[in-house]
Amino acid sequence: MKKVKNKTTQNNMINYGIVILLFVIVQVLSSTGNLSRLLTGLLVPICVYTIAAVSLNLVVGFSGELSLGHAGFMCVGAFSSALFSHAMSDIPQIPRFILAILVGAAVAAVFGLIIGIPVLRLRGDYLAIVTLAFGEIIKNLINVLYIGIDDNGLHVATSSAGLHLEAGGKQILKGALGISGTGALYKDIKSSFFIIGVLLLLITLFIVQNLVHSRSGRAIMSTRDNRIAAESVGINITKYKLLAFTISAALAGVAGVLYAHNLSLLKVSVFDYNMSILVLVYVVLGGIGNIRGSIIATIILYALPELLRGFANYRMLIYAIVLIAMMLFNWAPAARNWRARVMEKVRGSKNKREVA
C-alpha cells in the first residue's frame, strides 16, 4: 500500500514538474527576447484549454461518461465573471479578479449540478446528445440577452431598448455583440495573466489528482469499470457521478473566466459545439484517464496549427499526421506494449540501484 502511495505521489509530482518546467522555459525565452509575439499570444489560451482538458478528463476518463457540453460550462463561467467584473469595477483589480474566478466557478458548478441531476441518469450517446444540447441552449440564451447597470442595479431584457437605463447607466452585455472592454478593466495585471493561468492549472491538477486518488475518486472509477458491481456493494452511482460532473463543470468555468478576461471582446459564438469537440480531442489523443497526456496533447495540438502557418500549403496535412501519430502512440496495442516494457526496464534498473 505504501509503495502504491509513493508511486501515486511520484506521478502527481511529475505532472506538477512538467507544468513548472515549461513555465520556467517560457520565462527564460521571454526574458532573453527569444519568444515571438505569436507564441506570446498563445500562452494564455494554452492555459485555458489545458485546464478545460484536464477537467473534462475527470468526466470522460475517470467517470466514464461522454460529455459534449464543456463549452457551455466555459461560456457560463466566462460571461458570469465578465458581468461581475464590469458591475464591481470599483474593487481593486487583484481582489476583483480573484472574486471573478470564484463567481465563474460557482455559477458553472451550479449549472453542472442542475444539468447533472437529470442528465446523469442517461448513458452513452444519450448523455452526449443532452450535454451538447445544453451547450447550444446556453449559447442561444445568452445571444438574446441584454444586461445593463445603473444606480438602481442590474437590468435584464431581450432587447437594448428594453433595458430602460437611467442617465449614466452602462450597458454590459449587448446580445450577439457580447461584452467588450473586460480586459481593459485589468490593464495593470493583464501582463501577468500567463502566470495566473499557470497557477490556475496547478490548482486544477491539485484538485483533480487528489480527487481521483481519494476514496471518492475510487468510487467514481468503480462506477466506470463496473456499474453493477459498484451498486452491489452500496456505492451511490448518481452521487459520485454528479460529484465528478459538478467539479468538472466548476473547473471549466475557471477556464472560461481566464478566457473571457484575456480578450477585449467576448462573443458567445466562440462557445459552440466545435469548442467542446476540440477539448474532447485533446483528452482522447492525450489518453483517456491520463492527466499528463491531456496536458501534453493540449500544448502540442493547440500550438501546432499556429506554429505551422508558415507552411500554408502543408499545415493541415502535417497537423493530420501528428493527430494520427499521437492516436497510434496512445492506443495501438504494439505501442502500449512497448511503453509498458520500457517502464518495466526503468523500474527494474531503479530497484537494482536501490538494492545496491
C-alpha positions in Angstrom: 0.0 0.0 0.0 2.8 2.4 0.9 4.5 1.5 -2.5 1.3 2.4 -4.3 1.0 5.7 -2.5 4.6 6.6 -3.3 4.1 5.8 -7.0 0.9 8.0 -7.0 2.7 10.9 -5.3 5.6 10.5 -7.8 3.3 10.6 -10.8 1.5 13.7 -9.3 4.8 15.5 -8.7 5.9 14.7 -12.3 2.7 16.4 -13.6 3.4 19.5 -11.5 7.0 19.4 -12.5 6.1 19.4 -16.2 4.0 22.5 -15.8 6.6 24.3 -13.8 9.4 23.3 -16.1 7.5 24.6 -19.2 6.7 27.8 -17.3 10.4 28.3 -16.5 11.4 27.7 -20.1 8.9 30.2 -21.3 10.1 32.8 -18.8 13.7 32.3 -19.8 12.9 32.6 -23.5 10.8 35.7 -22.8 13.5 37.4 -20.7 16.1 36.7 -23.4 13.9 38.0 -26.2 13.7 34.6 -28.0 9.9 34.3 -27.6 8.0 35.5 -30.7 4.8 37.6 -30.5 2.9 34.7 -32.0 4.0 32.3 -29.1 3.4 35.0 -26.5 -0.2 35.4 -27.7 -0.7 31.6 -27.4 0.4 31.3 -23.8 -2.8 32.2 -22.0 -5.1 30.3 -24.5 -2.9 27.2 -24.0 -3.5 27.5 -20.2 -7.3 27.9 -20.8 -7.5 24.8 -23.0 -5.2 22.7 -20.7 -7.4 23.5 -17.7 -10.5 22.6 -19.8 -8.9 19.3 -21.0 -7.8 18.2 -17.5 -11.3 19.0 -16.1 -13.1 17.1 -18.9 -10.8 14.1 -18.4 -12.4 13.9 -14.9 -15.7 13.1 -16.5 -14.7 11.2 -19.7 -11.6 9.4 -18.3 -12.4 8.7 -14.7 -16.2 8.8 -14.6 -16.6 7.1 -17.9 -19.3 9.4 -19.3 -19.2 11.1 -22.7 -19.9 14.9 -22.2 -20.1 17.3 -25.1 -21.3 20.3 -23.0 -17.9 21.6 -21.8 -18.1 24.7 -23.9 -21.4 25.5 -22.3 -19.8 25.5 -18.8 -16.9 27.6 -20.1 -19.4 30.0 -21.6 -21.4 30.3 -18.3 -18.1 30.9 -16.3 -16.9 33.4 -18.9 -20.0 35.6 -19.0 -20.9 35.5 -15.3 -17.3 36.5 -14.4 -17.2 39.3 -17.0 -20.5 40.7 -15.8 -19.2 40.6 -12.2 -16.0 42.4 -13.3 -18.0 45.2 -15.0 -20.5 45.5 -12.2 -17.8 45.6 -9.5 -15.3 47.8 -11.3 -14.7 49.9 -8.1 -13.0 47.0 -6.4 -9.2 46.9 -6.8 -8.1 44.7 -9.7 -6.4 41.7 -7.9 -9.2 41.1 -5.4 -11.8 41.6 -8.1 -10.2 39.1 -10.4 -10.0 36.5 -7.6 -13.7 37.1 -6.9 -14.4 36.8 -10.6 -12.7 33.4 -10.7 -14.8 32.3 -7.7 -18.0 33.6 -9.3 -17.3 31.9 -12.6 -16.5 28.6 -10.9 -19.6 28.8 -8.6 -22.0 29.6 -11.4 -20.7 26.9 -13.6 -20.8 24.4 -10.7 -24.5 25.3 -10.1 -25.3 24.7 -13.7 -23.4 21.5 -13.6 -25.4 20.4 -10.6 -28.7 21.4 -12.2 -27.9 19.7 -15.5 -26.2 16.7 -13.9 -29.1 15.6 -11.7 -31.4 14.6 -14.6 -28.8 14.0 -17.3 -26.5 11.6 -15.4 -29.3 9.0 -15.4 -28.7 8.7 -19.1 -25.8 6.7 -20.6 -23.5 6.8 -23.7 -24.7 8.6 -26.7 -27.9 9.9 -25.0 -25.7 11.7 -22.4 -23.6 13.2 -25.1 -26.6 14.5 -27.0 -28.2 16.1 -24.0 -25.0 17.8 -22.8 -24.4 19.0 -26.4 -27.9 20.4 -26.4 -27.2 22.2 -23.1 -24.2 24.0 -24.6 -26.3 25.1 -27.6 -29.2 26.3 -25.3 -26.9 28.3 -23.2 -25.3 29.9 -26.2 -28.6 30.9 -27.8 -30.0 32.1 -24.5 -27.1 34.5 -23.9 -27.2 35.5 -27.5 -30.6 37.3 -27.0 -29.9 38.8 -23.5 -29.1 42.5 -22.9 -27.8 43.4 -19.5 -27.0 46.9 -18.2 -26.3 48.5 -14.8 -27.2 51.9 -13.3 -27.8 53.3 -9.8 -30.9 51.1 -9.5 -28.9 47.9 -10.1 -28.8 45.4 -12.9 -31.3 45.5 -15.8 -32.0 42.4 -17.9 -34.0 42.5 -21.2 -34.2 40.8 -24.5 -33.6 44.0 -26.5 -31.4 47.0 -26.0 -34.4 49.4 -25.8 -36.0 47.3 -23.1 -33.2 48.0 -20.5 -34.5 51.5 -19.6 -31.2 52.6 -18.1 -31.0 55.9 -16.3 -28.6 58.6 -17.2 -25.1 57.4 -16.5 -26.0 53.8 -16.8 -23.8 51.3 -18.7 -24.8 48.5 -21.0 -22.6 45.5 -20.3 -24.0 42.6 -22.3 -25.1 43.5 -25.8 -26.8 40.3 -27.1 -24.9 38.8 -30.0 -22.3 41.6 -29.8 -21.2 40.2 -26.4 -19.3 42.0 -23.7 -16.5 44.4 -24.6 -13.7 46.0 -22.6 -13.3 43.3 -20.0 -9.6 43.0 -20.5 -9.2 46.8 -20.1 -10.5 46.5 -16.6 -7.3 44.6 -15.7 -4.8 46.6 -17.6 -2.4 46.7 -14.6 -2.3 42.9 -14.2 -3.0 41.7 -17.7 0.7 41.1 -18.4 0.6 38.6 -15.6 -2.3 36.5 -17.0 0.1 33.8 -18.1 1.4 33.4 -14.5 -2.2 33.4 -13.3 -3.0 30.8 -15.9 -0.2 28.5 -14.7 -1.3 28.9 -11.1 -4.9 28.0 -12.0 -3.6 25.0 -14.0 -1.6 23.8 -10.9 -4.7 24.3 -8.7 -6.7 22.3 -11.3 -4.2 19.5 -11.2 -4.2 19.5 -7.4 -8.0 19.2 -7.3 -8.4 16.6 -9.9 -5.4 14.4 -8.8 -6.4 14.5 -5.2 -10.0 13.7 -6.0 -9.0 10.8 -8.3 -6.8 9.2 -5.7 -9.2 9.7 -2.8 -11.9 7.4 -1.6 -14.5 9.3 -3.6 -12.2 9.0 -6.7 -12.0 5.2 -6.3 -15.8 5.1 -6.0 -16.1 7.2 -9.2 -13.8 4.9 -11.1 -15.6 1.8 -9.8 -18.8 3.1 -11.4 -16.9 3.5 -14.7 -15.4 0.0 -14.5 -18.4 -2.0 -13.5 -21.7 -0.2 -12.7 -23.5 -3.3 -11.4 -20.7 -4.4 -9.1 -20.4 -0.8 -7.7 -24.1 -0.8 -7.0 -24.0 -4.2 -5.4 -21.5 -3.0 -2.7 -23.7 0.0 -1.9 -21.9 2.8 -3.9 -24.3 5.6 -4.8 -23.8 5.8 -8.6 -25.6 9.1 -9.1 -23.9 10.8 -6.2 -20.4 10.1 -7.3 -21.0 10.8 -11.0 -22.7 14.0 -10.0 -19.7 14.9 -7.9 -17.3 14.4 -10.8 -19.6 16.2 -13.2 -20.0 19.3 -10.9 -16.3 19.6 -10.1 -15.5 19.3 -13.8 -18.1 22.0 -14.7 -16.6 24.3 -12.0 -13.1 23.9 -13.4 -14.4 24.5 -16.9 -15.9 27.7 -15.5 -12.5 28.7 -14.3 -11.1 28.2 -17.8 -13.9 30.3 -19.1 -13.0 33.1 -16.7 -9.4 33.2 -17.8 -10.6 33.1 -21.5 -13.0 36.0 -21.0 -10.6 38.3 -19.2 -7.8 37.8 -21.8 -10.0 39.2 -24.6 -11.0 42.7 -25.4 -14.3 41.4 -26.9 -16.1 38.4 -25.6 -18.7 36.9 -28.0 -20.9 33.9 -27.3 -20.4 32.5 -30.8 -17.0 31.1 -29.9 -18.5 28.7 -27.4 -20.1 26.4 -29.9 -20.0 22.6 -30.1 -16.7 22.8 -32.0 -15.0 24.0 -28.9 -16.4 21.1 -26.9 -15.2 18.6 -29.5 -11.8 20.3 -29.7 -11.3 19.8 -25.9 -12.6 16.2 -26.2 -10.0 15.6 -29.0 -7.2 16.8 -26.6 -8.5 14.4 -24.0 -8.8 11.4 -26.3 -5.5 11.9 -28.1 -3.7 12.5 -24.8 -5.2 9.3 -23.4 -8.5 8.9 -21.7 -7.8 8.9 -17.9 -4.3 10.2 -18.5 -3.9 13.6 -16.9 -0.3 14.0 -18.1 -1.4 13.1 -21.6 -4.1 15.8 -21.6 -1.5 18.4 -20.7 1.0 17.4 -23.3 -1.6 16.8 -26.1 -3.3 20.2 -25.5 0.0 22.1 -25.6 1.2 20.4 -28.8 -2.1 20.3 -30.7 -3.2 23.8 -29.8 0.2 25.4 -30.7 1.0 23.3 -33.7 -1.5 24.8 -36.2 -0.4 28.3 -35.3 3.3 27.4 -35.5 2.8 25.9 -38.9 1.2 28.9 -40.5 4.5 29.5 -42.4 3.8 26.2 -44.2 0.4 27.3 -45.5 0.1 24.6 -48.2 1.1 21.7 -45.9 -0.1 23.0 -42.5 -3.3 20.9 -42.2 -1.5 17.8 -43.7 1.2 18.0 -41.0 -1.4 18.5 -38.3 -3.4 15.5 -39.5 -0.2 13.3 -39.5 0.6 14.4 -35.9 -3.0 13.6 -34.9 -2.8 10.1 -36.4 0.7 9.6 -34.9 -0.5 10.6 -31.4 -3.6 8.3 -31.7 -1.4 5.3 -32.7 1.1 6.0 -30.0 -1.6 6.2 -27.3 -3.9 3.5 -28.4 -2.2 1.0 -30.7 -1.6 -2.3 -28.8 2.0 -2.6 -30.0 2.8 1.0 -28.9 1.2 0.4 -25.5 3.1 -2.9 -25.0 6.4 -1.1 -26.0 5.7 1.6 -23.4 5.0 -1.0 -20.8 8.3 -2.8 -21.5 10.2 0.5 -21.3 8.6 1.4 -17.9 9.4 -2.1 -16.6 13.0 -1.7 -17.5 13.2 1.7 -15.9 11.6 0.4 -12.7 13.9 -2.6 -12.8 17.0 -0.5 -13.1 15.8 1.8 -10.3 15.2 -1.2 -8.0 18.7 -2.6 -8.7 20.2 0.8 -7.8 18.2 0.9 -4.5 19.3 -2.7 -3.6 22.9 -1.8 -4.4 
